[in-house]
Amino acid sequence: MTGPSPADDDPRPLATVYAVPIVLLTLVSAYFCWTALTIRPSGDWDDDAYAGIVLACVVSVGAAGVAAAVWVLPSVRRVLGWGWVVPAVVLGVVAGVRWAVGG
C-alpha cells in the first residue's frame, strides 16, 4: 500500500493548531476592548485616561487585525470556518468605534 492512510486526511489536528493563535488573539482583543470600554476619564483634563483608552483600542484593533490576517491565509480558511474570526473582528470594530468616539 503506497497511498496516504485515511488518518492523514483528518483535518482536526490541523484545525487545533490553527485555532490556538486565533483564540489567543481574540482573548487579547477582548481584554483590551473591555479595558477601553471601562476606563472613565475624571474630566477633560485627564489626559492619562484618554491615552489609556487610545492604547487599549490600538492593541485591541491590532490583535483583531492579526487574527483576521491569520484566518485569511488559504490553508487556515480551508480548515477553520469564518465563525472562528467573527468574534475578533467584532471586538476590533467595537474598539475602533470607541477610539473614534474618544472619551
Contacts in CASP RR format, 6 or more apart in sequence:
PFRMAT RR
TARGET T0000
AUTHOR 0000-0000-0000
METHOD contacts of the structure
MODEL  1
MTGPSPADDDPRPLATVYAVPIVLLTLVSAYFCWTALTIRPSGDWDDDAY
AGIVLACVVSVGAAGVAAAVWVLPSVRRVLGWGWVVPAVVLGVVAGVRWA
VGG
11 78 0 8 1.000
11 79 0 8 1.000
14 79 0 8 1.000
15 79 0 8 1.000
15 80 0 8 1.000
18 70 0 8 1.000
18 75 0 8 1.000
18 76 0 8 1.000
18 79 0 8 1.000
18 80 0 8 1.000
19 80 0 8 1.000
19 84 0 8 1.000
21 67 0 8 1.000
21 70 0 8 1.000
22 67 0 8 1.000
22 70 0 8 1.000
22 71 0 8 1.000
22 76 0 8 1.000
22 80 0 8 1.000
22 84 0 8 1.000
22 85 0 8 1.000
22 88 0 8 1.000
25 63 0 8 1.000
25 64 0 8 1.000
25 65 0 8 1.000
25 66 0 8 1.000
25 67 0 8 1.000
25 70 0 8 1.000
25 88 0 8 1.000
26 63 0 8 1.000
26 64 0 8 1.000
26 67 0 8 1.000
26 87 0 8 1.000
26 88 0 8 1.000
26 91 0 8 1.000
28 59 0 8 1.000
28 60 0 8 1.000
28 63 0 8 1.000
29 59 0 8 1.000
29 60 0 8 1.000
29 61 0 8 1.000
29 62 0 8 1.000
29 63 0 8 1.000
29 64 0 8 1.000
29 67 0 8 1.000
29 88 0 8 1.000
29 91 0 8 1.000
29 92 0 8 1.000
29 95 0 8 1.000
30 60 0 8 1.000
30 87 0 8 1.000
30 91 0 8 1.000
32 56 0 8 1.000
32 57 0 8 1.000
32 59 0 8 1.000
32 60 0 8 1.000
32 63 0 8 1.000
32 95 0 8 1.000
33 56 0 8 1.000
33 57 0 8 1.000
33 60 0 8 1.000
33 91 0 8 1.000
33 92 0 8 1.000
33 94 0 8 1.000
33 95 0 8 1.000
33 98 0 8 1.000
35 56 0 8 1.000
36 52 0 8 1.000
36 53 0 8 1.000
36 56 0 8 1.000
36 57 0 8 1.000
36 60 0 8 1.000
36 95 0 8 1.000
36 98 0 8 1.000
36 99 0 8 1.000
37 94 0 8 1.000
37 98 0 8 1.000
39 49 0 8 1.000
39 52 0 8 1.000
39 53 0 8 1.000
39 56 0 8 1.000
40 49 0 8 1.000
41 49 0 8 1.000
41 50 0 8 1.000
41 53 0 8 1.000
41 103 0 8 1.000
42 49 0 8 1.000
43 49 0 8 1.000
49 103 0 8 1.000
50 102 0 8 1.000
50 103 0 8 1.000
53 98 0 8 1.000
53 99 0 8 1.000
53 102 0 8 1.000
53 103 0 8 1.000
54 99 0 8 1.000
54 102 0 8 1.000
56 95 0 8 1.000
57 95 0 8 1.000
57 96 0 8 1.000
57 98 0 8 1.000
57 99 0 8 1.000
58 99 0 8 1.000
60 91 0 8 1.000
60 92 0 8 1.000
60 94 0 8 1.000
60 95 0 8 1.000
60 96 0 8 1.000
61 92 0 8 1.000
61 95 0 8 1.000
61 96 0 8 1.000
61 99 0 8 1.000
62 92 0 8 1.000
63 88 0 8 1.000
64 88 0 8 1.000
64 89 0 8 1.000
64 91 0 8 1.000
64 92 0 8 1.000
64 95 0 8 1.000
65 88 0 8 1.000
65 89 0 8 1.000
65 92 0 8 1.000
67 85 0 8 1.000
67 88 0 8 1.000
67 89 0 8 1.000
68 85 0 8 1.000
68 88 0 8 1.000
68 89 0 8 1.000
70 76 0 8 1.000
71 77 0 8 1.000
71 80 0 8 1.000
71 82 0 8 1.000
71 84 0 8 1.000
71 85 0 8 1.000
END
